[in-house]
Amino acid sequence: MPPTRNGKRAAPRARKPAGVPARRGEIRRRTSETQIDVVVALDGNGRADVKTPYGFLDHMLGAVAKHGLFDLTVRAAGDVHVDGHHTVEDVGICLGLAFRDALGDKAGLVRFGHAVVPLDEALAEVTIDFSGRAAFFWRVALPGERVGDFDATLAREFFGGFAAKAECNLHVDLRQAENLHHALEAIFKAFARAADQASSLDPRRRGDVPSTKGTLTK
């Protein structure tokens, strides 16, 4: 633990109070186009075990785990001989379903998360509300088309799939960028930080659902 200014060591922020069941989601999706398996533990340590057809997507999902402190396992295969659209979108869909499963009834949830993350010249902003309602806004002008063999336009499909199935409001804004790799990595890292904040538990709520309606599930 890092020392504080007065030399004393500060306790780490508790993600899950003692006695609360493990918040874990597991999704297995099989279609004629893709075969996807995703397991996520929200109260993890940032461990990633990811294998998709795209090295860059593996790198980005590893960053989501690392910077969101999620334990994440992903196995993905699909009809990439057609193109990567089905596979990348379905990974986002499955990750969203896994989050929704892991969040459960959302009792005690912080619910809202926001992060602004720089990567050299790139600056990305992501805001999340695990509201039980799907809404997705992508205000991103990418400075390029491909990173290696990864079609950069598919990042939008990934996050749109996540928002639809996690049933969250997800706003993604790229404030500035000159390098495509930096732009996408800043977005994924901002998403990780915002999702970490929004999926954390607030001990002051003592199990109360953060909504005046009394529910955040349908």
C-alpha positions as CSV (number, residue, x, y, z in Angstrom):
1,M,0.0,0.0,0.0
2,P,1.3,3.5,-0.8
3,P,2.3,5.8,2.1
4,T,0.2,8.9,2.7
5,R,1.7,12.3,3.1
6,N,2.1,11.9,6.9
7,G,4.0,8.7,6.4
8,K,1.2,6.4,7.4
9,R,-0.1,3.7,5.0
10,A,-3.6,4.1,3.7
11,A,-5.9,1.1,3.4
12,P,-6.9,0.2,-0.1
13,R,-10.5,0.9,-1.3
14,A,-12.7,-2.0,-0.6
15,R,-14.5,-3.2,-3.8
16,K,-16.8,-5.7,-2.0
17,P,-17.7,-5.7,1.7
18,A,-17.1,-8.9,3.6
19,G,-20.0,-11.3,3.3
20,V,-21.2,-10.1,-0.1
21,P,-21.4,-12.9,-2.6
22,A,-18.8,-12.9,-5.4
23,R,-20.0,-10.7,-8.3
24,R,-19.2,-12.9,-11.3
25,G,-20.8,-13.3,-14.7
26,E,-20.2,-16.1,-17.2
27,I,-21.6,-16.1,-20.8
28,R,-21.4,-18.8,-23.5
29,R,-22.7,-17.7,-26.9
30,R,-22.8,-20.0,-30.0
31,T,-24.2,-18.8,-33.3
32,S,-23.5,-19.7,-37.0
33,E,-21.1,-16.8,-37.0
34,T,-19.3,-16.8,-33.7
35,Q,-18.3,-18.8,-30.7
36,I,-17.7,-16.6,-27.6
37,D,-17.0,-17.4,-24.0
38,V,-16.6,-14.6,-21.4
39,V,-16.1,-14.8,-17.7
40,V,-15.8,-11.6,-15.6
41,A,-15.3,-11.1,-11.9
42,L,-16.0,-7.5,-11.0
43,D,-14.1,-7.5,-7.7
44,G,-10.9,-8.9,-9.2
45,N,-7.2,-8.0,-9.3
46,G,-6.8,-7.1,-13.0
47,R,-6.0,-10.6,-14.3
48,A,-6.7,-11.2,-18.0
49,D,-6.7,-14.4,-20.0
50,V,-7.8,-13.3,-23.5
51,K,-7.7,-15.0,-26.9
52,T,-9.5,-13.5,-29.9
53,P,-8.5,-13.5,-33.6
54,Y,-7.1,-10.0,-33.2
55,G,-4.0,-9.3,-31.2
56,F,-4.9,-5.6,-30.8
57,L,-8.3,-6.6,-29.4
58,D,-6.6,-8.9,-27.0
59,H,-4.4,-6.0,-25.9
60,M,-7.4,-3.7,-25.4
61,L,-9.3,-6.3,-23.3
62,G,-6.2,-6.8,-21.3
63,A,-6.1,-3.1,-20.6
64,V,-9.8,-3.2,-19.6
65,A,-9.0,-5.9,-17.0
66,K,-5.8,-4.2,-15.8
67,H,-7.2,-0.7,-15.4
68,G,-10.7,-1.8,-14.2
69,L,-9.3,-4.3,-11.8
70,F,-11.6,-7.0,-13.3
71,D,-10.6,-10.6,-13.7
72,L,-11.4,-11.3,-17.3
73,T,-11.4,-14.5,-19.4
74,V,-12.3,-14.3,-23.1
75,R,-12.3,-16.9,-25.8
76,A,-13.5,-15.9,-29.2
77,A,-13.7,-17.4,-32.7
78,G,-15.7,-16.4,-35.6
79,D,-16.1,-15.9,-39.4
80,V,-13.2,-13.5,-39.7
81,H,-12.8,-14.7,-43.3
82,V,-15.8,-12.6,-44.0
83,D,-14.6,-9.7,-41.8
84,G,-14.2,-9.0,-38.1
85,H,-17.6,-7.3,-37.5
86,H,-19.5,-10.3,-36.1
87,T,-16.7,-11.4,-33.8
88,V,-15.8,-8.0,-32.4
89,E,-19.4,-7.0,-31.8
90,D,-20.3,-10.4,-30.2
91,V,-17.4,-10.1,-27.8
92,G,-18.9,-6.7,-26.7
93,I,-22.3,-8.3,-26.5
94,C,-21.0,-11.1,-24.3
95,L,-19.0,-8.8,-22.1
96,G,-22.2,-6.7,-21.6
97,L,-24.2,-9.8,-20.7
98,A,-21.5,-10.9,-18.3
99,F,-21.5,-7.5,-16.6
100,R,-25.3,-7.5,-16.3
101,D,-25.2,-11.0,-14.8
102,A,-22.5,-10.0,-12.3
103,L,-24.2,-6.8,-11.2
104,G,-27.3,-8.8,-10.1
105,D,-30.0,-6.6,-8.5
106,K,-27.5,-3.7,-8.2
107,A,-28.1,-3.2,-4.5
108,G,-25.4,-1.0,-3.0
109,L,-24.1,0.0,-6.5
110,V,-22.3,3.3,-7.1
111,R,-24.1,3.1,-10.5
112,F,-22.4,6.1,-12.2
113,G,-18.8,6.2,-13.5
114,H,-16.8,8.8,-15.4
115,A,-13.2,8.9,-16.5
116,V,-10.9,11.1,-18.7
117,V,-7.8,9.3,-19.7
118,P,-4.8,10.6,-21.7
119,L,-2.4,8.6,-23.8
120,D,0.3,11.0,-25.0
121,E,-1.5,13.3,-27.4
122,A,-4.8,11.4,-27.2
123,L,-7.5,12.3,-24.7
124,A,-10.6,10.1,-24.2
125,E,-13.7,10.5,-22.0
126,V,-16.1,7.8,-21.0
127,T,-19.3,8.1,-18.9
128,I,-21.4,5.1,-17.7
129,D,-24.7,4.7,-15.9
130,F,-25.8,1.1,-15.1
131,S,-29.3,2.4,-15.2
132,G,-31.1,-0.7,-16.6
133,R,-31.7,1.2,-19.9
134,A,-29.6,0.9,-23.0
135,A,-28.3,4.1,-24.6
136,F,-25.1,4.5,-26.6
137,F,-23.4,7.7,-27.9
138,W,-20.2,7.6,-29.8
139,R,-18.7,11.0,-30.5
140,V,-15.4,9.8,-31.9
141,A,-13.5,10.9,-35.0
142,L,-10.7,8.3,-35.3
143,P,-7.4,9.5,-37.0
144,G,-7.1,6.3,-39.1
145,E,-8.7,3.1,-40.2
146,R,-6.6,0.1,-39.0
147,V,-4.2,-0.9,-36.2
148,G,-2.4,-4.0,-37.5
149,D,-5.2,-6.3,-38.8
150,F,-7.9,-4.7,-36.6
151,D,-10.5,-2.5,-38.3
152,A,-10.7,0.5,-36.0
153,T,-14.4,1.2,-36.9
154,L,-15.3,-2.0,-35.1
155,A,-14.5,-0.4,-31.7
156,R,-17.9,1.4,-32.1
157,E,-19.6,-2.0,-32.6
158,F,-17.9,-3.5,-29.6
159,F,-19.0,-0.7,-27.2
160,G,-22.5,-0.5,-28.8
161,G,-22.9,-4.2,-28.1
162,F,-21.8,-3.8,-24.6
163,A,-24.2,-1.0,-23.8
164,A,-27.1,-2.8,-25.3
165,K,-26.6,-6.0,-23.3
166,A,-25.3,-4.5,-20.1
167,E,-28.4,-2.2,-20.2
168,C,-26.4,0.9,-19.4
169,N,-26.0,4.4,-20.7
170,L,-22.6,4.7,-22.3
171,H,-21.1,7.9,-23.7
172,V,-17.8,7.7,-25.4
173,D,-16.0,10.9,-26.5
174,L,-12.6,11.3,-28.1
175,R,-11.5,14.9,-27.2
176,Q,-8.4,14.8,-29.4
177,A,-5.9,12.3,-31.0
178,E,-3.4,12.1,-33.8
179,N,-2.3,8.5,-33.5
180,L,-4.9,5.8,-34.0
181,H,-3.4,3.3,-31.5
182,H,-3.3,6.0,-28.9
183,A,-6.9,7.0,-29.6
184,L,-8.3,3.5,-29.2
185,E,-6.2,2.6,-26.2
186,A,-7.2,5.8,-24.4
187,I,-10.9,5.0,-25.1
188,F,-10.6,1.4,-23.7
189,K,-8.7,2.6,-20.6
190,A,-11.2,5.3,-19.9
191,F,-14.0,2.7,-20.3
192,A,-12.2,0.5,-17.8
193,R,-11.8,3.2,-15.2
194,A,-15.5,4.4,-15.7
195,A,-16.8,0.8,-15.5
196,D,-14.7,0.2,-12.4
197,Q,-16.2,3.2,-10.6
198,A,-19.7,2.5,-11.7
199,S,-19.6,-1.2,-10.8
200,S,-18.1,-0.6,-7.3
201,L,-20.2,-0.9,-4.2
202,D,-20.9,2.1,-1.9
203,P,-20.7,1.0,1.7
204,R,-23.0,3.9,2.7
205,R,-25.9,2.4,0.8
206,R,-25.9,-0.7,2.9
207,G,-27.6,-2.7,0.2
208,D,-30.0,0.0,-1.0
209,V,-30.6,0.2,-4.8
210,P,-29.4,3.6,-6.1
211,S,-32.7,4.6,-7.7
212,T,-35.8,6.5,-6.5
213,K,-37.8,3.8,-8.3
214,G,-36.3,1.2,-6.0
215,T,-35.1,-1.0,-8.9
216,L,-32.6,-0.8,-11.7
217,T,-33.6,-4.1,-13.3
218,K,-36.6,-4.9,-15.6
